[in-house]
């Protein structure tokens, strides 16, 4: 099975406690995208707002999600292309007005 397949997301399915630590989501996004696209005919177009800091996350889980999304993009674009990733601040509003996806965005 390819990396990022459902069987590789065992922490999600088993209900295990997340192993949270403070980390740079921006660095993780950059690294995971470059790693997942290595050797492919796709390129990563990564857009990250400069002022965003670190967050308390389970690095392994977040990395698995990013890898799975990028692997899906690789499979969907066998002739090559660009995977667009964005990290931006999103206000926590009930109506989600500040959190809407922009056309062409593939990650938030």
Secondary structure, 3 states (H helix, E strand, C coil): CCCCCHHHCHHHHCCCCCCEEEECHHHHHHHHHHHHHCCCCEEEEEEECCCCCCEEEEHHHHHHHHHHHHHHHHHHCCCCEEEEEEECCCCCCCCCHHHCCCCCCCCC
